[in-house]
Amino acid sequence: MEYFTYTIGSVSKDNAARLKSIYNTVTSIVFHVGDTSQNEEVFLIISPKDFEVETNRILKALNFKLVEGYDDAYVKVPGDILTDLGLEKVKLEKTIFENETLLRKHRDENRAEAEEVFNVLTLYANLNIIKKYMAFSDENFYFSGWVSKKDRAALEKIAAQYDNMIVMFTDPDAANKPPTKMKNNWVFRPFETLVKMYGVPAYNELDPTPFLSITYLFCFGYMFGDVGQGLVLLLAGYILGKRGVELGHVIARMACSSIIFGFIYGSIFGNESILPTLWVRPFENINTVLLTAVVIGVVMLFIAYLYSIINKLRAGDIKEGLFGKNGIAGFVLYISILLCALCATGIIPGGSAFTPFLAVLAVALVILVLLREPIANTIRKRKLYDTSAGDYYVESGFELFEMLLAMLSNTLSFIRVGAFALTHVGLFMAFETLATMVGGGFGGVIVLIIGNVLIIVLEGLIDFIQCLRLQFYELFSKYYTGDGEEFVPLSSEIRNTL
């Protein structure tokens, strides 16, 4: 081997094919050795030393990877080398056991000291966190933060134990905006994640989580009512929740709503012939399903208006709370337009006599909304317009048009909830037809399984997004600003460092 060099390495399957195709042109002897666990092929390359540079160039182009691990010390035959390696392995394992024994002994002997050092370091780490929120001199320090009202007495009791500690409390104001501590029970708490996607409620703003949770669950169950598919979602949500995925808890609750509506519709894995129907079968009562969705949507909008009125008045905004498009004037206007439409179409028997009165009331309320700023400023004894009168009326005119259009679109938008309930049934009917076309039997069962999987994954995702869209655009846009800051206790920040 004085005049030859050799190397052992691997290439990918594709490059192995290229290497085999040029066997006759390379300046080396190529032996195929075998395959690796990484789906690559191993080759032994023997080349004259005079052609070593050219051979390396070809191998580099093929992304040739050397097989590492060969040592010049191993010069015996393979059997003897394996014996030596076995003996060396025994020696190393004995050394490892001895070192682990010493390590355990050292740990036990120094456990108390290690725990003391750890506690001291943890204390200093926590003190450094607290120092970020305080100003201090050589003899005094000043620490400022927010506490909930129920913790005030406990803090005063602690401070009373130290003679030189002074504690002062101030009430929040416009310049000193407090953070928001969201408090919901275990049913609603996972939905805080969806609320925070839009924003954290302000300190004086109602937490929309309970309302969002109830309406979200209703809409999803209404659109995705199926006992079997709901159970699959429940299992998926439970697994995700156990793995720490917060959305998994939301999915689990959505699944429960789906199961409940599945019993109401009498549907299990799309089959409506097994369970009895507690209300209606969607595809057999299309008008009922669509109209019910709209009626429930109107109720949701009513509650959204009430939320908006409370939030605006709590913030001291009488202009929008009393006369705004989402205030009392806008709420009464929406009711009057709704009643006017019901009376004019004869849905309310004998309601045509009230139509002129309702129309006049609606016009008066439109004018009231238009003049909300000068009226509110007159009450507060300010100048009539915050900007010029022309700019105000141009802007308010467009807002009135947008308000009336939104009242119609927001109401009709809830018809989608019923439409998706029908789509859910229609998709299964389509797969049921395909199962019949393949002749039923085993093939039909496979088609139905694939159909249920697609419905659970695709339609479940679409219904989830649709519910989120209804919340954000139809409801949140009326009553929720979400411009608050979440209250995060200092203890949480300290705990996260341990």
C-alpha positions, 0 to 999 in steps of 0.5 A, spaced: 500 500 500 506 504 499 503 507 492 496 507 494 491 511 498 484 508 500 478 511 504 471 509 506 465 513 506 458 514 504 454 518 499 446 519 498 442 514 494 442 519 488 450 520 488 451 513 489 447 512 482 452 517 479 458 514 482 456 507 479 455 510 472 462 513 472 466 507 474 469 506 468 472 513 468 474 514 475 482 513 476 480 509 482 478 502 484 471 502 487 468 497 492 461 497 494 461 495 502 453 496 504 448 501 506 448 506 513 442 507 517 441 514 514 439 511 507 446 512 504 451 507 501 458 506 503 464 505 498 471 503 499 475 507 494 482 505 493 486 510 488 494 511 486 497 516 490 499 520 483 491 521 482 489 522 489 488 530 488 483 528 482 480 522 486 478 527 491 475 532 487 470 527 484 468 525 491 467 532 493 463 533 487 459 527 490 458 530 497 462 524 499 462 523 507 468 519 510 466 514 515 469 516 522 472 512 527 478 508 524 484 508 529 491 507 526 492 503 533 488 498 531 493 494 526 490 487 528 485 482 524 478 484 525 477 479 530 482 481 535 480 488 534 473 486 537 476 482 543 480 488 545 475 493 544 470 489 548 476 489 554 476 496 553 469 497 554 469 493 560 474 497 563 471 504 561 464 501 564 468 500 571 471 507 571 464 510 570 461 506 575 467 508 580 466 515 578 458 515 579 459 512 586 464 518 588 460 523 585 454 520 589 458 520 595 460 527 594 453 530 593 451 527 599 457 530 603 455 537 601 448 537 600 447 541 606 452 546 603 449 546 596 442 547 598 444 553 602 448 556 596 442 555 592 437 558 597 442 564 597 443 565 590 435 565 589 434 570 594 439 575 591 436 573 584 429 575 587 432 581 590 435 583 583 428 582 580 425 587 585 430 592 585 428 593 578 421 596 581 424 600 586 428 607 587 433 606 593 439 610 597 443 608 602 438 608 608 431 608 604 428 605 599 421 607 595 417 601 592 411 602 588 406 597 585 399 595 584 395 591 589 388 588 589 383 591 594 382 585 597 390 584 598 390 591 601 389 589 609 394 584 608 399 588 606 397 593 611 398 588 617 405 586 614 407 593 614 405 594 621 410 589 623 416 594 622 416 601 625 420 604 619 416 602 614 411 607 611 405 604 606 401 609 602 395 608 598 392 612 592 386 611 588 387 610 580 385 616 576 386 618 568 393 619 569 395 613 573 391 607 569 391 601 573 392 594 570 386 589 569 386 582 573 382 577 569 378 573 574 374 567 571 371 560 573 374 554 570 369 554 565 370 560 562 378 561 564 381 558 557 377 563 553 381 568 556 386 566 551 381 568 545 380 575 548 387 577 549 388 576 542 383 582 541 386 585 547 386 586 555 380 589 558 381 596 561 380 597 568 373 600 568 371 595 562 367 589 563 371 583 562 367 580 556 370 573 557 363 570 560 359 573 554 364 570 549 365 563 552 357 562 552 356 565 545 362 562 542 360 555 545 353 556 542 355 558 535 360 552 535 355 547 537 350 550 533 354 549 527 358 543 528 353 539 532 355 531 532 356 526 538 361 522 535 365 528 532 364 532 538 367 526 542 373 525 537 374 533 538 374 532 546 379 527 546 384 531 542 382 537 546 384 533 552 391 531 549 393 538 547 391 540 554 395 535 558 401 537 554 400 544 556 397 547 550 392 552 552 388 552 546 386 544 547 382 546 553 378 551 549 377 545 544 375 541 549 369 545 551 367 546 544 367 539 543 362 538 549 358 543 546 358 539 539 356 533 543 350 537 546 348 539 539 349 532 536 344 530 541 339 535 539 340 534 532 340 526 533 347 526 529 353 521 531 358 521 526 353 524 521 348 518 521 341 521 523 338 514 524 341 512 530 339 517 535 332 520 536 332 528 535 330 532 541 329 538 536 330 538 529 334 535 523 337 541 520 337 539 513 329 537 514 328 544 517 332 549 513 328 555 514 327 553 522 335 553 523 336 559 519 331 563 522 333 561 529 340 563 528 338 570 526 334 570 532 339 568 537 344 573 533 339 579 535 339 577 542 347 577 542 347 584 539 342 586 544 347 584 550 353 587 546 349 593 546 348 593 553 355 591 554 357 597 550 352 602 554 355 600 561 362 600 559 361 607 556 358 610 562 363 607 567 368 611 563 364 617 564 363 618 556 356 620 556 356 622 548 357 615 546 354 612 552 347 616 551 347 618 544 352 614 541 351 609 535 353 603 540 349 607 546 342 608 549 340 612 542 343 607 538 340 601 541 333 604 541 334 605 534 336 598 532 330 596 536 325 601 533 328 599 526 327 591 527 320 592 530 318 597 524 321 591 519 317 586 523 311 590 523 311 592 516 312 585 513 306 582 517 310 578 522 307 581 528 300 581 527 296 587 527 303 591 527 302 595 521 298 600 525 305 602 529 309 602 523 309 610 522 310 611 529 316 606 529 319 610 523 318 617 526 322 614 532 327 611 528 328 618 524 328 622 531 334 617 534 338 618 527 338 625 528 340 624 536 346 620 534 348 625 529 347 631 534 350 627 539 357 631 540 353 638 541 348 635 545 353 632 550 358 638 550 352 642 552 350 638 558 358 638 560 358 646 559 363 645 553 364 648 546 359 645 541 364 642 537 371 639 539 373 640 531 370 645 526 362 644 525 363 642 518 368 637 519 364 634 524 358 633 520 361 630 514 365 625 519 358 624 522 354 623 516 359 617 514 358 614 521 351 614 520 351 611 513 356 606 516 352 605 522 345 603 519 349 598 514 352 595 520 346 594 523 343 590 517 349 586 516 351 584 523 344 582 523 344 578 517 351 575 518 348 570 524 345 567 518 351 564 517 351 560 523 345 556 520 348 555 514 354 552 516 350 547 520 346 545 514 353 545 510 355 540 516 350 535 514 351 536 507 358 534 507 356 528 510 351 526 505 356 527 500 361 522 503 355 518 504 353 518 497 360 516 495 360 510 500 354 508 496 357 509 489 363 504 491 358 499 493 358 499 500 362 494 504 369 495 506 370 500 501 364 504 503 366 504 511 373 507 509 370 513 505 365 514 511 372 514 515 375 519 511 369 523 510 369 524 518 376 525 518 376 531 513 369 534 516 372 534 523 379 537 521 377 542 515 370 544 517 372 544 525 377 549 523 372 553 519 367 553 524 372 555 529 374 561 525 367 563 523 366 563 531 372 568 532 370 572 526 363 573 529 366 575 536 371 580 533 367 583 528 360 583 530 360 583 537 367 586 540 366 592 535 360 594 538 362 594 546 370 592 547 376 596 546 381 592 549 386 597 550 388 595 558 394 592 561 394 585 564 396 585 571 402 580 572 404 579 580 411 580 581 411 573 585 409 570 578 416 573 575 420 571 581 417 564 580 419 564 573 426 565 574 426 558 579 
